[in-house]
Amino acid sequence: MTTFEVFDVYADDDATMQELRGLLARCSEATLRSRCHGGTPGAARLLLEALPSRADQLTVAAWTEQSMVGVASMLYDAGGIEIAVLVEDAWQRHGAGTALAARLAEEAARDGVLAVTASVGTTNTAGIGLLRKVFPALALAAPRGGLITAVCPVVTGAGR
């Protein structure tokens, strides 16, 4: 399995934002739709590019020696904390998603968060498997509108 470095993403870091745009350009339409639960790939790219500028979130990226290959976010709002992960098609199932989700779990634990949620398409078995690996005690809600909501209790050191 490849080793990934995971770093925070900041909107005022032009080089990192350029890498993020490159990552999004390399993702297939199906991957973008899966991450954003529908919509057009263009709208998904705009949404994902805007994430690092939001004050109510943490965005992290997985890097190989050459480039950014995945990005994940943890959004804080009054309804709870939601995480989401996107990995470039060529790097899926190589550990980047696990590294990203584990980093978010570590940050949540450090912040005293007891659980996070994630919305996953009902056919996204790899996404559900990733959540089970990092959050072994997760609970899946009944599917609604093609999505499953996973409630993921935060455990220190998960997914490593």
MARBA-191354 format. One record per residue (C-alpha): residue number from 1; chain; x, y negated, z. Coordinates in Angstrom, 1 decimal, always signed. Layout:
<atoms>
     n   chain     east    north       up
   NUM       A        X        Y        Z
...
</atoms>
This chain:
<atoms>
     n   chain     east    north       up
     1       A     +0.0     +0.0     +0.0
     2       A     +1.2     -3.5     -0.9
     3       A     +2.1     -5.9     +1.9
     4       A     +0.3     -9.3     +1.8
     5       A     +1.1    -12.5     +3.5
     6       A     -2.0    -14.4     +4.7
     7       A     -2.0    -18.2     +5.0
     8       A     -4.5    -20.9     +5.7
     9       A     -5.8    -22.8     +2.7
    10       A     -6.0    -26.6     +2.9
    11       A     -7.8    -28.8     +0.3
    12       A     -5.0    -31.4     +0.5
    13       A     -2.3    -28.9     -0.6
    14       A     -2.3    -29.4     -4.4
    15       A     -0.1    -26.4     -5.2
    16       A     -2.3    -24.0     -3.1
    17       A     -5.5    -25.4     -4.7
    18       A     -4.0    -24.8     -8.1
    19       A     -3.3    -21.2     -7.1
    20       A     -6.9    -20.9     -5.9
    21       A     -8.1    -22.1     -9.3
    22       A     -5.8    -19.6    -11.0
    23       A     -7.2    -16.8     -8.8
    24       A    -10.8    -17.7     -9.6
    25       A    -10.0    -17.8    -13.3
    26       A     -8.6    -14.3    -13.1
    27       A    -11.7    -12.9    -11.4
    28       A    -14.3    -11.2    -13.6
    29       A    -17.9    -12.6    -13.7
    30       A    -19.0     -9.4    -11.8
    31       A    -16.6    -10.1     -9.0
    32       A    -17.6    -13.7     -8.7
    33       A    -21.3    -12.8     -8.8
    34       A    -20.7    -10.1     -6.1
    35       A    -19.0    -12.7     -3.8
    36       A    -21.5    -15.4     -4.3
    37       A    -24.6    -13.1     -4.6
    38       A    -25.7    -14.2     -8.1
    39       A    -25.6    -17.5     -9.9
    40       A    -23.3    -18.3    -12.8
    41       A    -19.5    -17.7    -12.6
    42       A    -19.0    -21.5    -13.1
    43       A    -21.1    -22.3    -10.1
    44       A    -19.4    -19.6     -8.1
    45       A    -16.0    -21.1     -9.0
    46       A    -17.1    -24.6     -8.0
    47       A    -18.5    -23.3     -4.6
    48       A    -15.3    -21.4     -3.9
    49       A    -13.0    -24.3     -4.8
    50       A    -15.0    -26.6     -2.5
    51       A    -14.6    -24.3     +0.6
    52       A    -11.3    -25.5     +1.8
    53       A    -12.6    -29.1     +2.0
    54       A    -15.4    -28.2     +4.4
    55       A    -14.9    -29.1     +8.1
    56       A    -17.0    -26.2     +9.3
    57       A    -14.9    -23.4     +8.0
    58       A    -11.6    -21.6     +7.8
    59       A    -10.3    -20.5     +4.5
    60       A     -7.3    -18.1     +4.2
    61       A     -5.6    -16.6     +1.2
    62       A     -3.6    -13.4     +0.6
    63       A     -0.4    -13.7     -1.4
    64       A     +1.9    -11.3     -3.1
    65       A     +5.5    -12.5     -3.8
    66       A     +4.1    -13.9     -7.1
    67       A     +0.7    -15.4     -6.5
    68       A     -2.5    -15.7     -4.6
    69       A     -4.6    -12.6     -5.1
    70       A     -7.5    -13.1     -2.6
    71       A     -9.3    -15.6     -0.5
    72       A    -11.6    -15.3     +2.5
    73       A    -13.7    -17.8     +4.5
    74       A    -15.3    -18.0     +7.9
    75       A    -18.2    -20.5     +7.9
    76       A    -19.3    -21.9    +11.2
    77       A    -22.9    -23.1    +11.6
    78       A    -25.7    -23.3    +14.1
    79       A    -27.0    -19.9    +13.0
    80       A    -23.7    -18.1    +13.6
    81       A    -20.5    -17.4    +11.9
    82       A    -20.4    -15.8     +8.5
    83       A    -17.3    -14.3     +6.7
    84       A    -16.9    -13.6     +3.0
    85       A    -14.0    -12.1     +1.0
    86       A    -13.0    -12.4     -2.6
    87       A    -10.1    -10.4     -4.2
    88       A     -9.0    -10.6     -7.7
    89       A    -10.1     -7.6     -9.8
    90       A     -6.5     -6.3    -10.4
    91       A     -5.8     -6.3     -6.6
    92       A     -9.0     -4.7     -5.3
    93       A     -8.5     -1.5     -3.3
    94       A     -4.8     -2.4     -2.6
    95       A     -5.3     -3.8     +1.0
    96       A     -5.7     -7.5     +0.2
    97       A     -9.3     -7.6     +1.4
    98       A     -8.4     -5.7     +4.6
    99       A     -5.6     -8.2     +5.3
   100       A     -7.9    -11.1     +4.8
   101       A    -10.8     -9.8     +6.9
   102       A     -8.4     -8.8     +9.7
   103       A     -7.0    -12.3     +9.8
   104       A    -10.5    -13.7    +10.1
   105       A    -11.3    -11.2    +12.8
   106       A     -8.1    -12.3    +14.7
   107       A     -9.1    -16.0    +14.4
   108       A    -12.6    -15.2    +15.6
   109       A    -11.3    -13.3    +18.6
   110       A     -8.9    -16.1    +19.4
   111       A    -11.9    -18.5    +19.3
   112       A    -13.9    -16.3    +21.7
   113       A    -16.4    -15.3    +19.0
   114       A    -18.2    -12.1    +19.9
   115       A    -19.5    -11.2    +16.4
   116       A    -19.5    -12.5    +12.8
   117       A    -21.9    -11.6    +10.0
   118       A    -21.4    -10.8     +6.4
   119       A    -23.8    -10.5     +3.5
   120       A    -23.0     -7.7     +1.1
   121       A    -24.8     -6.5     -2.0
   122       A    -26.5     -3.2     -1.6
   123       A    -24.3     -1.6     -4.3
   124       A    -21.0     -3.0     -3.0
   125       A    -19.8     +0.1     -1.3
   126       A    -16.2     -1.1     -1.3
   127       A    -17.3     -4.2     +0.6
   128       A    -19.2     -2.2     +3.2
   129       A    -16.2     +0.1     +3.5
   130       A    -13.9     -2.9     +4.1
   131       A    -16.1     -4.2     +6.8
   132       A    -16.3     -0.8     +8.5
   133       A    -12.5     -0.6     +8.5
   134       A    -12.0     -4.0    +10.1
   135       A    -15.1     -4.0    +12.2
   136       A    -15.7     -0.3    +13.2
   137       A    -18.7     -1.1    +15.4
   138       A    -20.6     -3.0    +12.7
   139       A    -24.4     -2.7    +12.4
   140       A    -26.1     -2.9     +9.1
   141       A    -29.6     -4.5     +8.8
   142       A    -32.2     -3.1     +6.4
   143       A    -31.6     -4.4     +2.8
   144       A    -33.5     -7.6     +1.8
   145       A    -33.4     -9.0     -1.7
   146       A    -30.5     -6.8     -2.8
   147       A    -28.3     -7.8     +0.2
   148       A    -27.4     -6.1     +3.5
   149       A    -26.5     -8.2     +6.4
   150       A    -23.7     -6.7     +8.5
   151       A    -23.3     -7.8    +12.1
   152       A    -19.7     -7.3    +13.0
   153       A    -18.6     -7.2    +16.6
   154       A    -15.1     -8.8    +16.9
   155       A    -12.4     -6.5    +18.3
   156       A     -8.8     -7.8    +18.8
   157       A     -6.3     -6.0    +16.6
   158       A     -9.0     -4.6    +14.2
   159       A     -8.1     -3.4    +10.8
   160       A     -4.4     -3.1    +11.3
</atoms>
